[in-house]
């Protein structure tokens, strides 16, 4: 019985799912679908580029005549064995992930490289890992403060939502039409405090006490900070504030009416100027990456922001305010205006609210039943 001998490929083509970069002084080529990396001389990029279209080894060897032919052939065979070059006959069996995800390379790269992370689950291993991290460096501060800024204490008047939760859920709508009436400071404080304020502490063992809030956060890291542009809140001077969780207060960073700056931050959505305030959610990267040192930890910033945005929307709805959220933000403008570096802290989401106008969806009412008809 004769054994089947696989025919060697006559033509090769470059694997479509490759990315190259410098890391620690070395040139890295990565097959991000298979999560395979090699370090190589930068000239390997020329070799991979030569196989943009299906070609034979002799063709490429002749084209790169300035290099020793035997060496070129050897490198080609190594790249083929590792999967960085593939048999052109089997090209259809592979997936060009870049095209599958509509040319969104950053998205497919992140999706591919952050899959199936290995987590430590046994308590002794967890403790050893945490202790090694603490030995290497102290964990980042859990709260951010502007010590030299003017402080504005938020009133705690007991202004809490009283409507049934089911009704609040049913009535939540994104609002884009607002009345010119100012939002009361008590309602403003209730929304800010209820969304980003601290409700207690949790004992995290070797990590000490970590804050607890109304929205969940992976590992209780709470990386999201809140900056507020206010221009229509009673008894509160217009300006840019940072919400200081410690002490439940606002820290004034810049005085002035910045409603038009808020519109620019939100990519020109002009209706935002008619609201009362805009909240800029930012992520402090060290709080998460100090503990979760994996690529998939990047998504935690956006998951946390989503939790907080929902809490904000429901609180505002319960207090008969008109809430909105938007991810159409101009990161560089926000970073310049708020004094962020865009690396250690960067903007992730916007939300805000104002007084409802007659054009907006009706606020919840404890006296009227919820309509069965759908609202736009």
FIVEX-355728 format. One record per residue: z, y, x of N, C-alpha, C in turn; residue in one letter. Coordinates in steps of 0.05 Angstrom, whole numbers, padded with zeros to 5 digits, always signed. Layout:
<nodes>
ZYXZYXZYXA
...
</nodes>
This chain:
<nodes>
+00000-00024+00017+00000+00000+00000+00000+00025+00018X
-00019+00042+00014-00022+00066+00030-00004+00088+00019X
+00010+00101+00037+00027+00124+00029+00010+00148+00025X
+00017+00165+00005+00002+00189-00001+00009+00210+00019X
-00011+00220+00033-00007+00241+00053-00015+00268+00040X
+00003+00287+00041-00003+00313+00029-00022+00328+00047X
-00043+00339+00035-00063+00353+00049-00052+00380+00058X
-00055+00387+00084-00045+00412+00094-00061+00435+00082X
-00048+00457+00076-00062+00479+00063-00083+00491+00082X
-00106+00498+00070-00127+00511+00086-00124+00541+00085X
-00112+00552+00064-00108+00580+00062-00080+00586+00052X
-00068+00607+00064-00041+00615+00056-00042+00643+00045X
-00020+00650+00030-00017+00677+00019+00012+00684+00020X
+00018+00709+00022+00046+00718+00025+00061+00713-00001X
+00086+00704+00001+00104+00702-00021+00108+00730-00033X
+00105+00733-00059+00105+00759-00071+00134+00770-00075X
+00153+00754-00071+00181+00762-00076+00196+00767-00050X
+00185+00784-00033+00198+00789-00008+00206+00819-00006X
+00227+00824+00009+00236+00851+00015+00245+00851+00044X
+00240+00873+00058+00248+00875+00086+00264+00901+00090X
+00283+00899+00109+00301+00922+00114+00315+00918+00141X
+00326+00940+00151+00342+00938+00176+00372+00934+00168X
+00385+00916+00183+00414+00912+00178+00427+00906+00205X
+00446+00923+00212+00461+00920+00238+00442+00917+00262X
+00420+00933+00261+00402+00933+00284+00382+00911+00284X
+00382+00894+00263+00363+00872+00261+00344+00876+00238X
+00319+00867+00242+00299+00869+00221+00301+00843+00204X
+00307+00847+00178+00312+00825+00160+00289+00823+00139X
+00279+00799+00136+00260+00793+00114+00273+00774+00095X
+00272+00780+00070+00287+00765+00050+00269+00756+00027X
+00271+00730+00021+00259+00720-00004+00281+00722-00025X
+00280+00744-00041+00303+00749-00059+00304+00731-00083X
+00283+00717-00090+00285+00698-00112+00300+00673-00103X
+00295+00663-00079+00309+00639-00068+00333+00647-00052X
+00338+00673-00048+00361+00683-00034+00362+00671-00006X
+00339+00673+00008+00336+00663+00035+00329+00687+00053X
+00342+00689+00076+00338+00711+00094+00332+00701+00122X
+00315+00716+00136+00310+00710+00164+00311+00737+00179X
+00319+00736+00205+00316+00760+00222+00292+00755+00240X
+00277+00775+00244+00252+00772+00260+00245+00798+00273X
+00225+00797+00291+00215+00821+00303+00199+00836+00282X
+00199+00863+00283+00184+00879+00263+00154+00871+00262X
+00143+00859+00283+00115+00851+00282+00109+00829+00262X
+00131+00816+00253+00127+00796+00232+00117+00809+00206X
+00123+00835+00203+00113+00849+00179+00082+00851+00181X
+00071+00854+00205+00042+00854+00207+00031+00827+00199X
+00044+00806+00207+00035+00779+00201+00036+00773+00171X
+00057+00782+00158+00059+00778+00129+00039+00795+00115X
+00034+00819+00125+00015+00837+00113-00013+00826+00115X
-00019+00810+00136-00046+00799+00139-00052+00778+00117X
-00031+00768+00104-00035+00748+00084-00031+00760+00056X
-00038+00785+00053-00038+00797+00026-00056+00782+00007X
-00079+00773+00017-00097+00756+00002-00099+00729+00015X
-00107+00708+00000-00109+00681+00012-00127+00681+00037X
-00117+00671+00059-00132+00670+00084-00124+00646+00100X
-00141+00638+00118-00136+00615+00135-00121+00624+00160X
-00108+00605+00173-00094+00612+00198-00113+00621+00219X
-00136+00608+00223-00155+00618+00243-00164+00647+00238X
-00169+00654+00213-00177+00681+00206-00157+00701+00216X
-00132+00697+00210-00111+00715+00217-00107+00716+00248X
-00109+00692+00260-00106+00691+00289-00127+00708+00303X
-00152+00706+00293-00173+00722+00305-00169+00752+00300X
-00158+00759+00277-00154+00787+00270-00132+00799+00288X
-00112+00783+00295-00090+00792+00312-00095+00783+00341X
-00119+00789+00350-00128+00779+00376-00112+00790+00399X
-00099+00813+00395-00083+00825+00417-00058+00809+00423X
-00051+00790+00405-00028+00772+00410-00038+00744+00419X
-00021+00730+00432-00028+00703+00442-00033+00685+00418X
-00057+00672+00415-00064+00657+00391-00044+00634+00384X
-00035+00620+00405-00017+00598+00399+00009+00608+00388X
+00019+00631+00398+00044+00642+00388+00041+00651+00359X
+00018+00664+00353+00013+00672+00325+00012+00648+00306X
-00002+00627+00314-00004+00604+00298+00024+00591+00293X
+00040+00591+00314+00067+00579+00311+00084+00595+00291X
+00083+00622+00293+00098+00639+00274+00088+00635+00246X
+00062+00632+00242+00052+00628+00215+00062+00602+00203X
+00063+00581+00219+00073+00555+00209+00103+00556+00203X
+00118+00572+00219+00146+00575+00213+00150+00590+00187X
+00135+00611+00182+00137+00626+00157+00129+00609+00133X
+00110+00592+00137+00102+00574+00116+00124+00554+00110X
+00135+00542+00130+00157+00522+00126+00181+00535+00112X
+00186+00560+00118+00209+00573+00105+00203+00584+00077X
+00178+00584+00069+00170+00594+00043+00163+00623+00041X
+00161+00636+00064+00153+00664+00064+00122+00667+00062X
+00108+00646+00070+00080+00643+00064+00077+00618+00047X
+00059+00618+00027+00057+00595+00009+00027+00586+00008X
+00024+00562+00000-00003+00551-00003-00017+00566-00025X
-00040+00577-00019-00055+00593-00039-00064+00576-00063X
-00066+00550-00059-00074+00532-00081-00052+00531-00102X
-00027+00534-00094-00004+00532-00112+00007+00559-00120X
-00008+00579-00115+00001+00607-00121+00009+00611-00150X
-00005+00598-00168+00000+00602-00196+00027+00589-00204X
+00037+00571-00188+00063+00558-00195+00086+00577-00190X
+00082+00596-00172+00104+00615-00166+00104+00638-00186X
+00125+00653-00186+00128+00676-00204+00129+00702-00188X
+00112+00720-00194+00113+00747-00182+00133+00763-00199X
+00159+00762-00191+00180+00774-00207+00176+00804-00210X
+00165+00816-00190+00160+00845-00191+00143+00852-00215X
+00123+00835-00221+00105+00840-00243+00118+00832-00269X
+00133+00810-00269+00146+00800-00293+00164+00821-00305X
+00178+00836-00288+00196+00857-00297+00183+00884-00297X
+00157+00885-00302+00142+00910-00306+00146+00929-00283X
+00143+00918-00258+00143+00934-00234+00170+00948-00228X
+00191+00939-00242+00218+00950-00237+00231+00935-00214X
+00224+00941-00190+00234+00926-00167+00264+00927-00164X
+00277+00951-00166+00306+00952-00163+00320+00933-00183X
+00310+00932-00207+00323+00916-00228+00321+00887-00222X
+00297+00877-00215+00293+00849-00210+00307+00840-00184X
+00307+00858-00165+00321+00851-00140+00351+00848-00145X
+00363+00866-00160+00391+00864-00166+00397+00839-00183X
+00380+00834-00203+00384+00811-00220+00383+00785-00204X
+00365+00783-00185+00361+00759-00169+00383+00755-00148X
+00392+00776-00135+00411+00773-00114+00440+00772-00123X
+00445+00779-00148+00473+00779-00158+00479+00755-00177X
+00461+00736-00178+00465+00713-00196+00484+00693-00184X
+00500+00679-00201+00515+00656-00193+00534+00661-00170X
+00548+00683-00171+00568+00689-00150+00590+00668-00150X
+00601+00662-00127+00623+00643-00125+00649+00658-00125X
+00667+00651-00144+00692+00664-00147+00716+00646-00139X
+00736+00658-00129+00761+00643-00122+00777+00642-00148X
+00785+00618-00155+00800+00614-00181+00828+00603-00177X
+00834+00589-00155+00860+00578-00150+00879+00600-00140X
+00904+00600-00151+00923+00621-00145+00929+00623-00115X
+00934+00601-00101+00940+00604-00072+00917+00618-00057X
+00892+00610-00064+00869+00622-00051+00867+00652-00058X
+00873+00658-00083+00872+00686-00092+00891+00703-00076X
+00916+00693-00073+00936+00708-00059+00929+00711-00029X
+00918+00690-00017+00909+00692+00011+00887+00713+00014X
+00868+00713-00005+00846+00732-00004+00856+00760-00007X
+00873+00765-00027+00884+00792-00031+00900+00802-00007X
+00916+00783+00004+00932+00791+00027+00914+00798+00051X
+00892+00784+00055+00874+00790+00077+00861+00817+00073X
+00854+00824+00048+00842+00850+00042+00862+00872+00047X
+00887+00868+00039+00908+00888+00043+00913+00893+00073X
+00912+00871+00088+00916+00873+00117+00893+00889+00130X
+00869+00884+00120+00845+00898+00131+00845+00927+00125X
+00852+00935+00100+00853+00963+00093+00869+00967+00067X
+00882+00989+00063+00897+00994+00038+00878+00998+00015X
+00886+00989-00009+00868+00993-00032+00866+01022-00039X
+00843+01030-00050+00839+01059-00057+00858+01068-00078X
+00863+01094-00079+00881+01106-00098+00871+01100-00127X
+00889+01095-00145+00881+01088-00172+00876+01113-00189X
+00884+01136-00179+00880+01161-00194+00868+01182-00175X
+00852+01200-00186+00841+01222-00171+00853+01248-00180X
+00861+01266-00161+00873+01291-00168+00861+01313-00151X
+00860+01337-00163+00853+01362-00149+00878+01378-00147X
+00892+01375-00125+00919+01386-00123+00920+01416-00124X
+00899+01430-00115+00900+01459-00114+00888+01473-00138X
+00879+01457-00158+00866+01469-00181+00887+01479-00201X
+00878+01497-00219+00895+01506-00241+00898+01483-00261X
+00923+01478-00269+00929+01456-00287+00932+01465-00316X
+00920+01450-00334+00923+01455-00362+00934+01430-00376X
+00959+01431-00384+00971+01407-00397+00959+01404-00425X
+00952+01379-00431+00941+01374-00458+00964+01370-00478X
+00962+01383-00501+00984+01381-00521+00985+01352-00533X
+01009+01343-00537+01013+01317-00550+01026+01322-00576X
+01010+01328-00597+01020+01335-00623+01021+01311-00642X
+01016+01288-00631+01016+01264-00649+00991+01262-00665X
+00970+01277-00657+00945+01276-00672+00930+01250-00666X
+00934+01230-00683+00923+01204-00679+00906+01196-00704X
+00885+01181-00700+00869+01173-00724+00885+01156-00743X
+00881+01160-00769+00895+01144-00789+00877+01128-00807X
+00850+01132-00804+00832+01119-00822+00831+01089-00815X
+00825+01072-00835+00823+01043-00829+00801+01037-00808X
+00807+01019-00791+00789+01014-00768+00762+01005-00777X
+00761+00988-00797+00735+00978-00807+00718+01001-00817X
+00730+01021-00829+00714+01044-00839+00704+01060-00816X
+00721+01063-00795+00712+01078-00771+00688+01065-00758X
+00689+01038-00756+00667+01024-00744+00641+01028-00761X
+00644+01026-00787+00621+01029-00804+00609+01057-00804X
+00625+01077-00800+00616+01104-00801+00607+01116-00775X
+00611+01101-00753+00603+01112-00727+00573+01117-00726X
+00565+01141-00719+00537+01148-00716+00534+01167-00692X
+00511+01166-00679+00505+01186-00659+00497+01212-00673X
+00510+01234-00666+00506+01260-00679+00492+01279-00661X
+00472+01293-00672+00457+01313-00656+00455+01340-00670X
+00470+01343-00691+00471+01369-00705+00501+01377-00709X
+00507+01401-00700+00535+01409-00700+00539+01437-00713X
+00562+01441-00725+00569+01467-00736+00580+01485-00713X
+00578+01511-00715+00588+01529-00693+00618+01531-00692X
+00632+01517-00709+00661+01518-00709+00673+01504-00684X
+00694+01515-00673+00706+01504-00650+00722+01478-00657X
+00724+01460-00638+00740+01436-00641+00769+01444-00634X
+00788+01434-00649+00816+01441-00644+00824+01428-00617X
+00843+01441-00603+00852+01430-00578+00867+01404-00583X
+00880+01401-00606+00895+01376-00612+00875+01353-00614X
+00853+01357-00628+00833+01336-00631+00819+01330-00605X
+00813+01351-00590+00801+01347-00564+00819+01331-00546X
+00845+01338-00545+00864+01324-00529+00867+01294-00537X
+00867+01290-00563+00870+01262-00573+00846+01245-00565X
+00822+01256-00565+00799+01241-00557+00799+01235-00527X
+00804+01256-00511+00805+01253-00482+00827+01233-00473X
+00851+01238-00483+00873+01221-00476+00869+01192-00486X
+00859+01190-00510+00855+01163-00522+00833+01147-00508X
+00815+01161-00495+00793+01147-00481+00800+01141-00452X
+00809+01162-00437+00813+01158-00408+00842+01158-00400X
+00860+01164-00419+00888+01166-00412+00900+01138-00406X
+00922+01138-00391+00936+01114-00384+00956+01107-00406X
+00957+01081-00413+00976+01072-00434+00999+01056-00422X
+00998+01050-00396+01019+01034-00384+01012+01024-00357X
+01028+01005-00347+01023+00992-00321+01022+00962-00324X
+01009+00949-00305+01009+00920-00305+01017+00911-00277X
+01033+00890-00275+01042+00880-00249+01020+00862-00238X
+01008+00872-00216+00985+00857-00204+00994+00842-00179X
+01019+00835-00177+01029+00819-00154+01026+00835-00128X
+01012+00823-00108+01009+00836-00082+00996+00864-00084X
+00980+00868-00105+00966+00894-00108+00984+00915-00119X
+01009+00908-00127+01027+00927-00138+01021+00933-00168X
+01029+00956-00177+01024+00964-00205+00997+00976-00208X
+00982+00968-00228+00956+00979-00234+00956+00990-00262X
+00941+01011-00267+00941+01025-00293+00928+01008-00315X
+00937+01013-00339+00926+01001-00363+00916+01023-00381X
+00893+01020-00394+00882+01040-00412+00873+01027-00437X
+00862+01042-00456+00854+01031-00482+00829+01014-00480X
+00813+01018-00459+00789+01002-00455+00793+00983-00432X
+00780+00959-00433+00784+00940-00412+00769+00948-00386X
+00779+00938-00364+00766+00943-00338+00771+00919-00321X
+00750+00910-00307+00752+00886-00290+00773+00889-00269X
+00792+00871-00269+00814+00873-00249+00832+00897-00252X
+00830+00910-00274+00845+00935-00279+00840+00955-00257X
+00815+00956-00247+00808+00975-00226+00803+01003-00236X
+00793+01005-00261+00788+01031-00274+00774+01051-00256X
+00749+01046-00249+00735+01063-00230+00724+01089-00242X
+00725+01092-00269+00712+01114-00282+00730+01139-00283X
+00719+01161-00274+00733+01187-00276+00718+01204-00298X
+00732+01223-00309+00721+01240-00330+00722+01270-00322X
+00698+01282-00321+00695+01311-00318+00686+01322-00345X
+00697+01345-00353+00690+01356-00379+00680+01384-00377X
+00657+01389-00389+00646+01417-00392+00653+01426-00420X
+00671+01445-00422+00680+01455-00448+00670+01483-00453X
+00660+01488-00478+00652+01515-00485+00658+01522-00514X
+00669+01502-00529+00675+01508-00557+00700+01492-00565X
+00722+01496-00551+00747+01483-00557+00768+01505-00560X
+00783+01505-00582+00803+01526-00587+00824+01526-00565X
+00832+01550-00557+00854+01554-00539+00849+01541-00511X
+00824+01536-00505+00817+01525-00478+00794+01542-00467X
+00799+01554-00444+00778+01571-00431+00754+01554-00424X
+00730+01564-00428+00706+01550-00422+00705+01545-00392X
+00695+01521-00384+00693+01515-00356+00688+01486-00351X
+00688+01479-00326+00687+01451-00317+00714+01442-00309X
+00723+01420-00321+00750+01409-00316+00747+01380-00307X
+00768+01371-00293+00771+01343-00287+00796+01333-00301X
+00794+01310-00315+00817+01300-00330+00834+01284-00310X
+00858+01295-00306+00877+01282-00287+00894+01263-00303X
+00891+01237-00299+00906+01217-00314+00936+01220-00308X
+00943+01224-00283+00971+01228-00277+00980+01255-00288X
+00998+01255-00306+01008+01279-00319+00992+01287-00344X
+00971+01273-00350+00956+01278-00375+00949+01307-00377X
+00932+01316-00359+00926+01345-00358+00897+01349-00348X
+00887+01373-00353+00861+01381-00343+00864+01398-00317X
+00846+01394-00298+00846+01409-00274+00821+01426-00274X
+00824+01452-00274+00801+01471-00276+00787+01472-00248X
+00761+01465-00248+00745+01465-00224+00727+01489-00222X
+00716+01497-00245+00698+01520-00246+00701+01534-00274X
+00705+01560-00274+00707+01574-00299+00680+01585-00308X
+00674+01585-00334+00649+01595-00344+00638+01579-00367X
+00620+01590-00381+00607+01576-00403+00583+01561-00392X
+00585+01535-00390+00564+01519-00377+00549+01502-00397X
+00546+01511-00422+00532+01495-00441+00503+01490-00434X
+00490+01510-00422+00462+01506-00414+00460+01488-00389X
+00480+01489-00373+00481+01470-00350+00484+01441-00361X
+00500+01439-00383+00503+01412-00395+00476+01402-00405X
+00460+01419-00416+00433+01411-00426+00416+01402-00402X
+00417+01416-00380+00402+01407-00356+00412+01381-00345X
+00438+01377-00346+00450+01352-00337+00439+01328-00353X
+00435+01334-00379+00426+01313-00398+00395+01313-00401X
+00382+01321-00380+00352+01320-00379+00339+01337-00400X
+00351+01360-00406+00338+01379-00424+00341+01374-00454X
+00360+01358-00461+00366+01353-00490+00380+01377-00501X
+00364+01395-00513+00373+01422-00520+00395+01422-00541X
+00395+01402-00558+00415+01402-00580+00444+01400-00570X
+00448+01391-00545+00474+01388-00534+00489+01414-00532X
+00474+01437-00529+00487+01463-00527+00502+01470-00552X
+00495+01458-00575+00509+01464-00600+00534+01448-00604X
+00539+01429-00586+00564+01413-00588+00587+01430-00578X
+00610+01418-00574+00634+01432-00565+00641+01426-00536X
+00634+01402-00527+00641+01395-00499+00624+01370-00491X
+00621+01367-00465+00606+01345-00454+00623+01332-00433X
+00626+01306-00434+00641+01290-00414+00622+01276-00395X
+00627+01280-00370+00611+01266-00349+00628+01244-00338X
+00619+01219-00342+00634+01196-00330+00622+01190-00303X
+00640+01188-00283+00631+01181-00256+00646+01156-00247X
+00634+01142-00227+00646+01118-00217+00655+01122-00188X
+00681+01116-00183+00691+01116-00156+00687+01089-00144X
+00668+01086-00126+00658+01060-00118+00680+01043-00103X
+00696+01057-00087+00716+01042-00071+00735+01026-00088X
+00742+01035-00112+00762+01021-00128+00752+00993-00135X
+00726+00990-00139+00715+00964-00146+00707+00948-00122X
+00692+00960-00103+00682+00946-00081+00703+00938-00061X
+00726+00951-00061+00748+00943-00044+00756+00915-00051X
+00757+00908-00076+00766+00882-00085+00743+00863-00089X
+00722+00872-00103+00700+00854-00110+00677+00860-00091X
+00675+00845-00069+00655+00851-00048+00630+00834-00052X
+00619+00835-00075+00595+00821-00082+00575+00840-00095X
+00549+00833-00094+00529+00850-00105+00532+00853-00135X
+00542+00833-00149+00544+00834-00178+00566+00854-00187X
+00583+00863-00168+00604+00882-00176+00592+00909-00184X
+00567+00914-00176+00555+00940-00183+00553+00943-00213X
+00549+00922-00228+00547+00924-00257+00573+00932-00270X
+00596+00928-00257+00622+00934-00269+00624+00964-00275X
+00612+00981-00259+00613+01010-00265+00602+01016-00292X
+00579+01004-00298+00565+01010-00323+00578+00996-00347X
+00589+00972-00342+00604+00958-00363+00629+00975-00371X
+00643+00984-00351+00667+01000-00357+00659+01026-00372X
+00638+01039-00363+00629+01063-00376+00622+01058-00405X
+00609+01035-00410+00602+01028-00438+00626+01023-00455X
+00646+01010-00445+00671+01006-00460+00683+01033-00467X
+00685+01051-00448+00697+01077-00452+00681+01094-00472X
+00654+01092-00470+00637+01107-00489+00642+01098-00518X
+00645+01072-00522+00650+01062-00549+00677+01072-00559X
+00697+01071-00542+00724+01081-00549+00722+01110-00557X
+00708+01126-00540+00705+01154-00545+00692+01159-00572X
+00670+01145-00578+00655+01149-00603+00672+01142-00627X
+00688+01121-00625+00704+01113-00648+00727+01133-00653X
+00740+01142-00631+00761+01162-00634+00750+01187-00646X
+00728+01197-00636+00716+01221-00647+00709+01218-00676X
+00698+01195-00683+00691+01190-00711+00715+01190-00729X
+00737+01177-00719+00761+01176-00735+00774+01204-00739X
+00769+01222-00720+00780+01249-00722+00760+01268-00735X
+00739+01256-00747+00718+01272-00762+00703+01291-00744X
+00699+01283-00720+00681+01297-00701+00655+01283-00700X
+00635+01296-00689+00609+01284-00686+00604+01276-00657X
+00605+01250-00650+00602+01241-00622+00573+01235-00615X
+00567+01234-00589+00542+01226-00579+00545+01214-00551X
+00527+01198-00543+00526+01187-00516+00497+01188-00506X
+00493+01190-00480+00466+01190-00470+00466+01181-00440X
+00446+01165-00433+00443+01157-00405+00420+01172-00392X
+00409+01192-00406+00387+01208-00395+00400+01231-00379X
+00410+01224-00355+00424+01243-00339+00409+01249-00313X
+00413+01273-00303+00402+01281-00278+00423+01280-00256X
+00423+01257-00242+00445+01251-00224+00449+01273-00202X
+00427+01281-00190+00430+01300-00167+00442+01327-00177X
+00433+01336-00200+00444+01361-00210+00474+01359-00217X
+00481+01337-00229+00509+01332-00235+00526+01331-00210X
+00516+01317-00190+00531+01314-00165+00535+01341-00151X
+00514+01358-00151+00517+01384-00139+00537+01401-00155X
+00535+01401-00181+00552+01418-00198+00582+01409-00197X
+00586+01383-00196+00614+01373-00196+00625+01368-00169X
+00609+01371-00148+00619+01368-00121+00622+01338-00113X
+00603+01322-00121+00604+01293-00115+00585+01286-00093X
+00590+01265-00078+00572+01258-00056+00551+01239-00065X
+00553+01227-00088+00533+01208-00098+00535+01181-00086X
+00553+01176-00068+00556+01150-00056+00584+01139-00062X
+00604+01154-00053+00632+01145-00059+00639+01150-00088X
+00625+01169-00100+00629+01175-00129+00602+01185-00140X
+00594+01173-00162+00568+01181-00173+00569+01180-00204X
+00552+01195-00217+00552+01196-00247+00539+01172-00259X
+00550+01162-00281+00539+01138-00294+00532+01141-00323X
+00545+01161-00337+00541+01162-00367+00551+01189-00376X
+00540+01199-00399+00548+01223-00411+00557+01218-00440X
+00577+01232-00449+00584+01231-00477+00596+01258-00485X
+00597+01264-00510+00608+01290-00519+00611+01290-00549X
+00620+01313-00559+00625+01315-00588+00625+01344-00596X
+00624+01348-00622+00626+01375-00633+00634+01373-00662X
+00636+01396-00675+00643+01397-00704+00618+01389-00720X
+00621+01371-00739+00599+01362-00755+00587+01385-00772X
+00560+01385-00773+00547+01403-00791+00538+01388-00816X
+00527+01403-00835+00518+01390-00860+00494+01372-00855X
+00480+01376-00833+00456+01360-00827+00464+01333-00814X
+00489+01332-00805+00498+01308-00791+00506+01287-00811X
+00508+01261-00802+00519+01240-00820+00547+01248-00830X
+00553+01241-00854+00579+01248-00866+00602+01236-00850X
+00624+01251-00846+00647+01240-00833+00661+01220-00851X
+00678+01203-00840+00691+01183-00856+00710+01197-00875X
+00715+01185-00897+00733+01195-00918+00750+01173-00929X
+00776+01178-00930+00794+01158-00941+00792+01158-00971X
+00779+01177-00983+00778+01178-01012+00752+01167-01024X
+00731+01167-01007+00705+01158-01017+00698+01131-01005X
+00686+01113-01021+00678+01087-01011+00654+01090-00993X
+00651+01071-00975+00628+01071-00956+00603+01063-00972X
+00582+01078-00968+00557+01072-00982+00544+01047-00971X
+00531+01032-00988+00517+01008-00980+00490+01014-00968X
+00480+01038-00973+00454+01045-00962+00456+01050-00932X
+00434+01044-00919+00433+01048-00890+00427+01078-00884X
+00440+01087-00863+00435+01114-00853+00418+01113-00828X
+00402+01133-00824+00385+01133-00800+00402+01135-00775X
</nodes>
